[in-house]
């Protein structure tokens, strides 16, 4: 089978396409014919050895896949050869065939393409875990999404809207904010030239927002925390700015609010049943047309270096997916 391999920690430009033998699934495993493999910013880090996961060389990037079941390992029940499935596997997806744990795969509903199914686990999985499991977002509450035009941010905008919240999108340009509005945001703030605390307070009549979904970090985090409502919830999702902020803890005391970590990858390991239920819900929303994941573009497996360059240069608005 053909595979994109990281043989040295020199980044995406050093990836090579190679042929590998096909292994057979063991107990509790399945073999998947991969049709689509989604890419994320962390794939640019993992190929440099700078991500929290450090697989042994050589390995394939791509944590999210969709395809069809090609073979079942001993003891696997509830799945059939030829069935369409999606899975989050951590890494190793950028190849023609993948072995995955049977418990990790989610059936793909009719009407959902392989490209879309491959790209929902990380962004929409993180969003529904953060909003439902951690923040316990309620209908009628307000939420500010920082970095709202990125993959993680757009997913949070869409799911928060489906959960009945008033969504305030925060991004760095009018063009990005237009994208968030197209995906359901009720209000939008360009924080490139705005005092974020004042803007959020103004949009909530001085009350502040009930929930902050922070994908960015940096200086915006403290401003958003200062604009939370009494007993608000501040979700720490990521640090796309590259700067991990140091938050004055007295703000939590004064606002009676909570700071909540959203470590989706660890939550998947610790609560696979909860993750599965969340992803079944997300794919059902997609099948019903209630969620419309944005695909920036698709690339052939041979063009994975170009695909990751789009992500690394911050040119992607939506998901970048390999079609295999």
C-alpha positions as a LaTeX table, in Angstrom:
\begin{tabular}{lrrr}
\hline
Residue & $x$ (\AA) & $y$ (\AA) & $z$ (\AA) \\
\hline
Unk1 & 0.00 & 0.00 & 0.00 \\
Unk2 & 1.02 & 3.62 & $-0.53$ \\
Unk3 & 1.75 & 5.73 & 2.57 \\
Unk4 & 3.02 & 9.22 & 3.38 \\
Unk5 & 5.85 & 8.69 & 5.86 \\
Unk6 & 7.71 & 10.91 & 8.27 \\
Unk7 & 11.21 & 9.38 & 8.40 \\
Unk8 & 12.97 & 12.36 & 10.00 \\
Unk9 & 11.76 & 15.19 & 12.23 \\
Unk10 & 12.35 & 17.90 & 9.63 \\
Unk11 & 8.74 & 18.97 & 9.14 \\
Unk12 & 6.13 & 18.42 & 6.42 \\
Unk13 & 8.49 & 19.20 & 3.54 \\
Unk14 & 10.53 & 16.08 & 4.39 \\
Unk15 & 7.59 & 13.65 & 4.10 \\
Unk16 & 8.03 & 10.90 & 1.53 \\
Unk17 & 5.61 & 8.62 & $-0.28$ \\
Unk18 & 6.54 & 4.95 & 0.09 \\
Unk19 & 5.10 & 1.47 & $-0.37$ \\
Unk20 & 4.44 & $-0.68$ & 2.71 \\
Unk21 & 3.21 & $-4.20$ & 3.26 \\
Unk22 & $-0.36$ & $-4.55$ & 4.49 \\
Unk23 & $-0.76$ & $-5.97$ & 8.01 \\
Unk24 & $-3.79$ & $-7.91$ & 9.18 \\
Unk25 & $-5.95$ & $-6.81$ & 12.13 \\
Unk26 & $-5.45$ & $-8.47$ & 15.48 \\
Unk27 & $-8.00$ & $-9.18$ & 18.23 \\
Unk28 & $-10.40$ & $-6.29$ & 18.63 \\
Unk29 & $-9.07$ & $-4.53$ & 15.53 \\
Unk30 & $-10.29$ & $-3.83$ & 12.01 \\
Unk31 & $-8.56$ & $-3.05$ & 8.73 \\
Unk32 & $-9.91$ & 0.05 & 6.99 \\
Unk33 & $-9.61$ & 1.02 & 3.32 \\
Unk34 & $-8.98$ & 4.73 & 3.78 \\
Unk35 & $-10.93$ & 7.02 & 1.47 \\
Unk36 & $-10.20$ & 10.34 & 3.19 \\
Unk37 & $-7.71$ & 11.51 & 5.81 \\
Unk38 & $-7.99$ & 14.95 & 7.42 \\
Unk39 & $-5.05$ & 17.14 & 8.39 \\
Unk40 & $-4.66$ & 19.53 & 11.32 \\
Unk41 & $-2.15$ & 22.13 & 12.46 \\
Unk42 & $-0.70$ & 19.63 & 14.93 \\
Unk43 & 0.42 & 17.51 & 11.96 \\
Unk44 & 2.97 & 20.25 & 11.21 \\
Unk45 & 4.21 & 19.92 & 14.79 \\
Unk46 & 4.24 & 16.14 & 15.08 \\
Unk47 & 6.43 & 15.89 & 11.97 \\
Unk48 & 8.97 & 18.07 & 13.81 \\
Unk49 & 8.80 & 16.21 & 17.11 \\
Unk50 & 7.20 & 19.26 & 18.75 \\
Unk51 & 3.79 & 17.83 & 19.56 \\
Unk52 & 2.70 & 16.13 & 22.80 \\
Unk53 & 2.44 & 12.81 & 20.92 \\
Unk54 & 5.81 & 11.57 & 19.67 \\
Unk55 & 5.39 & 8.37 & 17.63 \\
Unk56 & 8.39 & 6.28 & 16.69 \\
Unk57 & 9.85 & 6.87 & 13.24 \\
Unk58 & 8.75 & 6.21 & 10.59 \\
Unk59 & 5.07 & 7.13 & 10.94 \\
Unk60 & 2.28 & 8.68 & 8.90 \\
Unk61 & 0.60 & 11.93 & 9.95 \\
Unk62 & $-3.20$ & 12.45 & 9.99 \\
Unk63 & $-5.29$ & 11.67 & 13.05 \\
Unk64 & $-8.71$ & 11.45 & 11.41 \\
Unk65 & $-9.85$ & 9.04 & 8.73 \\
Unk66 & $-12.93$ & 7.77 & 6.94 \\
Unk67 & $-13.27$ & 4.70 & 4.75 \\
Unk68 & $-14.71$ & 1.22 & 4.53 \\
Unk69 & $-14.11$ & $-1.85$ & 6.67 \\
Unk70 & $-11.83$ & $-4.22$ & 4.73 \\
Unk71 & $-11.32$ & $-6.98$ & 7.31 \\
Unk72 & $-12.30$ & $-7.86$ & 10.87 \\
Unk73 & $-9.92$ & $-9.11$ & 13.52 \\
Unk74 & $-10.75$ & $-11.98$ & 15.89 \\
Unk75 & $-13.57$ & $-11.22$ & 18.30 \\
Unk76 & $-14.90$ & $-8.14$ & 16.49 \\
Unk77 & $-18.68$ & $-7.95$ & 16.35 \\
Unk78 & $-21.15$ & $-5.27$ & 15.35 \\
Unk79 & $-19.27$ & $-4.31$ & 12.18 \\
Unk80 & $-19.37$ & $-5.74$ & 8.66 \\
Unk81 & $-16.92$ & $-5.75$ & 5.78 \\
Unk82 & $-17.80$ & $-2.91$ & 3.41 \\
Unk83 & $-19.39$ & $-0.74$ & 6.12 \\
Unk84 & $-18.47$ & 2.96 & 6.03 \\
Unk85 & $-16.77$ & 4.19 & 9.19 \\
Unk86 & $-14.87$ & 7.17 & 10.57 \\
Unk87 & $-12.25$ & 7.14 & 13.33 \\
Unk88 & $-9.89$ & 9.30 & 15.35 \\
Unk89 & $-6.59$ & 7.39 & 15.56 \\
Unk90 & $-4.06$ & 9.94 & 16.85 \\
Unk91 & $-1.69$ & 9.57 & 13.90 \\
Unk92 & $-1.05$ & 7.14 & 11.02 \\
Unk93 & $-3.98$ & 8.00 & 8.74 \\
Unk94 & $-2.16$ & 9.25 & 5.65 \\
Unk95 & $-2.00$ & 5.87 & 3.93 \\
Unk96 & $-4.22$ & 3.61 & 1.86 \\
Unk97 & $-5.00$ & 1.14 & 4.65 \\
Unk98 & $-5.13$ & 1.60 & 8.42 \\
Unk99 & $-5.61$ & $-0.78$ & 11.34 \\
Unk100 & $-7.80$ & 0.70 & 14.08 \\
Unk101 & $-9.43$ & $-0.49$ & 17.26 \\
Unk102 & $-12.99$ & $-1.55$ & 16.55 \\
Unk103 & $-14.25$ & 0.46 & 19.54 \\
Unk104 & $-12.78$ & 3.64 & 18.02 \\
Unk105 & $-14.83$ & 3.68 & 14.83 \\
Unk106 & $-18.15$ & 5.45 & 14.26 \\
Unk107 & $-20.58$ & 4.40 & 11.50 \\
Unk108 & $-21.01$ & 7.07 & 8.82 \\
Unk109 & $-24.67$ & 7.87 & 8.13 \\
Unk110 & $-26.04$ & 7.86 & 4.59 \\
Unk111 & $-25.69$ & 11.26 & 2.97 \\
Unk112 & $-22.44$ & 12.16 & 4.74 \\
Unk113 & $-19.41$ & 12.11 & 2.44 \\
Unk114 & $-16.11$ & 10.48 & 3.37 \\
Unk115 & $-14.36$ & 13.86 & 3.10 \\
Unk116 & $-16.71$ & 15.47 & 5.62 \\
Unk117 & $-16.78$ & 12.45 & 7.94 \\
Unk118 & $-12.99$ & 12.34 & 8.06 \\
Unk119 & $-12.77$ & 15.95 & 9.20 \\
Unk120 & $-15.18$ & 16.24 & 12.12 \\
Unk121 & $-13.55$ & 14.31 & 14.96 \\
Unk122 & $-10.99$ & 16.83 & 16.20 \\
Unk123 & $-12.80$ & 20.13 & 15.65 \\
Unk124 & $-16.41$ & 19.13 & 16.25 \\
Unk125 & $-15.43$ & 16.50 & 18.81 \\
Unk126 & $-13.55$ & 19.14 & 20.79 \\
Unk127 & $-16.42$ & 21.61 & 20.44 \\
Unk128 & $-19.19$ & 19.30 & 21.63 \\
Unk129 & $-17.02$ & 17.99 & 24.48 \\
Unk130 & $-16.14$ & 21.50 & 25.59 \\
Unk131 & $-19.62$ & 22.99 & 25.26 \\
Unk132 & $-21.72$ & 20.05 & 26.45 \\
Unk133 & $-19.51$ & 18.07 & 28.82 \\
Unk134 & $-17.37$ & 20.83 & 30.32 \\
Unk135 & $-19.30$ & 24.14 & 30.10 \\
Unk136 & $-22.77$ & 22.55 & 30.19 \\
Unk137 & $-23.94$ & 25.32 & 27.89 \\
Unk138 & $-27.65$ & 26.05 & 28.20 \\
Unk139 & $-30.16$ & 27.48 & 25.70 \\
Unk140 & $-30.32$ & 31.24 & 25.92 \\
Unk141 & $-26.81$ & 31.67 & 27.33 \\
Unk142 & $-24.21$ & 33.81 & 25.57 \\
Unk143 & $-20.86$ & 32.53 & 24.38 \\
Unk144 & $-17.80$ & 34.28 & 22.95 \\
Unk145 & $-15.69$ & 32.15 & 20.61 \\
Unk146 & $-12.10$ & 33.41 & 20.27 \\
Unk147 & $-10.41$ & 32.43 & 17.02 \\
Unk148 & $-13.87$ & 31.82 & 15.60 \\
Unk149 & $-12.85$ & 31.56 & 11.94 \\
Unk150 & $-10.44$ & 28.64 & 12.41 \\
Unk151 & $-11.49$ & 25.02 & 12.22 \\
Unk152 & $-11.97$ & 24.64 & 15.97 \\
Unk153 & $-13.66$ & 28.02 & 16.28 \\
Unk154 & $-16.13$ & 27.49 & 13.44 \\
Unk155 & $-17.12$ & 24.14 & 14.92 \\
Unk156 & $-17.79$ & 25.80 & 18.28 \\
Unk157 & $-19.84$ & 28.54 & 16.61 \\
Unk158 & $-22.03$ & 25.98 & 14.84 \\
Unk159 & $-22.54$ & 23.63 & 17.76 \\
Unk160 & $-23.19$ & 26.44 & 20.26 \\
Unk161 & $-25.86$ & 27.76 & 17.91 \\
Unk162 & $-27.45$ & 24.29 & 17.66 \\
Unk163 & $-27.48$ & 24.16 & 21.46 \\
Unk164 & $-29.53$ & 27.37 & 21.55 \\
Unk165 & $-26.87$ & 29.86 & 22.63 \\
Unk166 & $-26.30$ & 33.43 & 21.48 \\
Unk167 & $-22.94$ & 33.24 & 19.71 \\
Unk168 & $-20.45$ & 36.13 & 19.59 \\
Unk169 & $-17.64$ & 35.38 & 17.13 \\
Unk170 & $-14.24$ & 36.98 & 17.75 \\
Unk171 & $-11.66$ & 37.00 & 14.94 \\
Unk172 & $-8.95$ & 39.19 & 13.45 \\
Unk173 & $-10.44$ & 40.52 & 10.19 \\
Unk174 & $-13.76$ & 41.46 & 8.58 \\
Unk175 & $-13.29$ & 38.65 & 6.06 \\
Unk176 & $-12.95$ & 36.03 & 8.77 \\
Unk177 & $-15.91$ & 37.42 & 10.66 \\
Unk178 & $-18.03$ & 37.18 & 7.50 \\
Unk179 & $-17.30$ & 33.46 & 7.47 \\
Unk180 & $-18.41$ & 33.10 & 11.09 \\
Unk181 & $-21.65$ & 34.94 & 10.37 \\
Unk182 & $-22.31$ & 32.57 & 7.46 \\
Unk183 & $-21.92$ & 29.69 & 9.93 \\
Unk184 & $-24.46$ & 31.05 & 12.41 \\
Unk185 & $-22.74$ & 33.64 & 14.61 \\
Unk186 & $-25.21$ & 36.22 & 15.95 \\
Unk187 & $-22.63$ & 38.97 & 16.56 \\
Unk188 & $-19.01$ & 39.52 & 15.58 \\
Unk189 & $-16.03$ & 41.39 & 17.03 \\
Unk190 & $-12.80$ & 42.22 & 15.18 \\
Unk191 & $-10.31$ & 42.24 & 18.03 \\
Unk192 & $-7.44$ & 43.54 & 15.93 \\
Unk193 & $-8.37$ & 47.12 & 16.80 \\
Unk194 & $-10.91$ & 46.74 & 19.60 \\
Unk195 & $-10.84$ & 46.47 & 23.38 \\
Unk196 & $-12.29$ & 42.97 & 23.64 \\
Unk197 & $-13.48$ & 43.34 & 27.23 \\
Unk198 & $-15.44$ & 46.50 & 26.46 \\
Unk199 & $-16.86$ & 45.10 & 23.23 \\
Unk200 & $-18.14$ & 41.92 & 24.91 \\
Unk201 & $-19.66$ & 43.89 & 27.77 \\
Unk202 & $-21.37$ & 46.25 & 25.33 \\
Unk203 & $-22.93$ & 43.36 & 23.40 \\
Unk204 & $-24.30$ & 41.85 & 26.63 \\
Unk205 & $-25.64$ & 45.08 & 28.15 \\
Unk206 & $-22.87$ & 45.07 & 30.73 \\
Unk207 & $-23.61$ & 41.60 & 32.06 \\
Unk208 & $-20.75$ & 39.82 & 30.35 \\
Unk209 & $-20.76$ & 36.50 & 28.50 \\
Unk210 & $-21.76$ & 33.25 & 30.16 \\
Unk211 & $-19.09$ & 31.16 & 28.39 \\
Unk212 & $-15.76$ & 31.90 & 26.67 \\
Unk213 & $-14.39$ & 29.33 & 24.21 \\
Unk214 & $-10.72$ & 30.27 & 23.83 \\
Unk215 & $-8.76$ & 28.66 & 20.99 \\
Unk216 & $-6.19$ & 31.47 & 20.85 \\
Unk217 & $-4.54$ & 32.29 & 24.18 \\
Unk218 & $-2.30$ & 35.34 & 24.32 \\
Unk219 & $-3.44$ & 38.78 & 25.44 \\
Unk220 & $-7.05$ & 38.18 & 24.41 \\
Unk221 & $-7.58$ & 35.55 & 27.10 \\
Unk222 & $-7.44$ & 37.89 & 30.07 \\
Unk223 & $-9.61$ & 40.47 & 28.30 \\
Unk224 & $-12.26$ & 37.84 & 27.62 \\
Unk225 & $-12.08$ & 36.51 & 31.18 \\
Unk226 & $-12.63$ & 40.05 & 32.48 \\
Unk227 & $-15.78$ & 40.15 & 30.33 \\
Unk228 & $-17.35$ & 36.97 & 31.72 \\
Unk229 & $-20.61$ & 37.10 & 33.62 \\
Unk230 & $-21.04$ & 36.12 & 37.27 \\
Unk231 & $-20.49$ & 32.35 & 37.52 \\
Unk232 & $-19.35$ & 32.25 & 33.91 \\
Unk233 & $-17.21$ & 29.47 & 32.45 \\
Unk234 & $-13.89$ & 30.06 & 30.68 \\
Unk235 & $-12.89$ & 27.16 & 28.42 \\
Unk236 & $-9.16$ & 26.71 & 27.78 \\
Unk237 & $-9.10$ & 25.01 & 24.37 \\
Unk238 & $-5.80$ & 25.92 & 22.74 \\
Unk239 & $-3.06$ & 28.48 & 22.14 \\
Unk240 & $-3.06$ & 29.27 & 18.42 \\
Unk241 & $-1.31$ & 32.56 & 19.15 \\
Unk242 & 1.68 & 30.62 & 20.46 \\
Unk243 & 1.47 & 32.45 & 23.79 \\
Unk244 & 0.20 & 30.68 & 26.92 \\
Unk245 & $-1.28$ & 33.45 & 29.11 \\
Unk246 & $-0.77$ & 33.81 & 32.84 \\
Unk247 & $-4.19$ & 34.58 & 34.28 \\
Unk248 & $-4.61$ & 36.51 & 37.58 \\
Unk249 & $-6.52$ & 34.05 & 39.77 \\
Unk250 & $-8.26$ & 36.84 & 41.65 \\
Unk251 & $-10.48$ & 37.27 & 38.56 \\
Unk252 & $-11.97$ & 33.82 & 39.16 \\
Unk253 & $-12.72$ & 34.77 & 42.75 \\
Unk254 & $-14.26$ & 38.15 & 41.92 \\
Unk255 & $-16.52$ & 36.68 & 39.25 \\
Unk256 & $-17.29$ & 33.39 & 40.96 \\
Unk257 & $-16.40$ & 31.84 & 37.62 \\
Unk258 & $-14.77$ & 28.60 & 36.50 \\
Unk259 & $-11.72$ & 28.02 & 34.30 \\
Unk260 & $-12.13$ & 24.66 & 32.60 \\
Unk261 & $-9.56$ & 22.75 & 30.59 \\
Unk262 & $-10.79$ & 21.12 & 27.37 \\
Unk263 & $-8.29$ & 18.29 & 26.74 \\
Unk264 & $-10.32$ & 16.42 & 24.16 \\
Unk265 & $-7.68$ & 13.85 & 23.21 \\
Unk266 & $-7.31$ & 12.66 & 26.81 \\
Unk267 & $-11.09$ & 12.68 & 27.27 \\
Unk268 & $-11.43$ & 10.32 & 24.30 \\
Unk269 & $-9.08$ & 7.85 & 26.00 \\
Unk270 & $-10.72$ & 8.10 & 29.42 \\
Unk271 & $-14.33$ & 8.10 & 28.24 \\
Unk272 & $-14.58$ & 6.35 & 24.85 \\
Unk273 & $-18.31$ & 5.76 & 25.28 \\
Unk274 & $-18.90$ & 9.47 & 25.86 \\
Unk275 & $-16.80$ & 10.34 & 22.81 \\
Unk276 & $-18.70$ & 7.85 & 20.71 \\
Unk277 & $-22.06$ & 9.29 & 21.77 \\
Unk278 & $-20.86$ & 12.80 & 20.97 \\
Unk279 & $-19.64$ & 11.81 & 17.50 \\
Unk280 & $-22.84$ & 9.93 & 16.71 \\
Unk281 & $-24.68$ & 13.17 & 17.56 \\
Unk282 & $-22.36$ & 15.29 & 15.39 \\
Unk283 & $-22.68$ & 12.99 & 12.37 \\
Unk284 & $-26.45$ & 12.88 & 12.83 \\
Unk285 & $-26.53$ & 16.70 & 12.74 \\
Unk286 & $-24.46$ & 16.60 & 9.55 \\
Unk287 & $-26.72$ & 13.99 & 7.95 \\
Unk288 & $-29.77$ & 16.13 & 8.72 \\
Unk289 & $-28.16$ & 19.25 & 7.26 \\
Unk290 & $-28.01$ & 21.00 & 10.63 \\
Unk291 & $-24.21$ & 21.10 & 10.53 \\
Unk292 & $-22.31$ & 22.01 & 7.37 \\
Unk293 & $-18.59$ & 21.50 & 8.02 \\
Unk294 & $-16.48$ & 23.79 & 5.86 \\
Unk295 & $-13.92$ & 22.06 & 3.63 \\
Unk296 & $-11.10$ & 24.35 & 2.55 \\
Unk297 & $-9.83$ & 21.91 & $-0.04$ \\
Unk298 & $-8.92$ & 18.33 & $-0.92$ \\
Unk299 & $-5.52$ & 17.02 & $-1.99$ \\
Unk300 & $-4.22$ & 13.72 & $-3.30$ \\
Unk301 & $-2.02$ & 11.67 & $-0.96$ \\
Unk302 & 0.99 & 12.46 & $-3.15$ \\
Unk303 & 0.38 & 16.17 & $-2.51$ \\
Unk304 & 0.40 & 15.98 & 1.30 \\
Unk305 & 3.35 & 18.37 & 1.53 \\
Unk306 & 1.36 & 21.04 & $-0.33$ \\
Unk307 & $-1.68$ & 20.36 & 1.83 \\
Unk308 & 0.24 & 20.84 & 5.07 \\
Unk309 & 1.88 & 24.00 & 3.68 \\
Unk310 & $-1.59$ & 25.55 & 3.32 \\
Unk311 & $-2.24$ & 24.82 & 7.00 \\
Unk312 & 1.18 & 25.98 & 8.18 \\
Unk313 & 0.83 & 29.30 & 6.34 \\
Unk314 & $-2.57$ & 29.86 & 8.03 \\
Unk315 & $-4.29$ & 29.96 & 4.63 \\
Unk316 & $-6.94$ & 27.35 & 5.41 \\
Unk317 & $-10.47$ & 28.44 & 6.30 \\
Unk318 & $-12.03$ & 25.10 & 7.13 \\
Unk319 & $-10.67$ & 21.59 & 6.83 \\
Unk320 & $-7.86$ & 20.33 & 4.59 \\
Unk321 & $-8.45$ & 16.69 & 3.60 \\
Unk322 & $-6.49$ & 14.08 & 1.66 \\
Unk323 & $-8.53$ & 11.91 & $-0.71$ \\
Unk324 & $-7.10$ & 8.43 & $-1.12$ \\
\hline
\end{tabular}
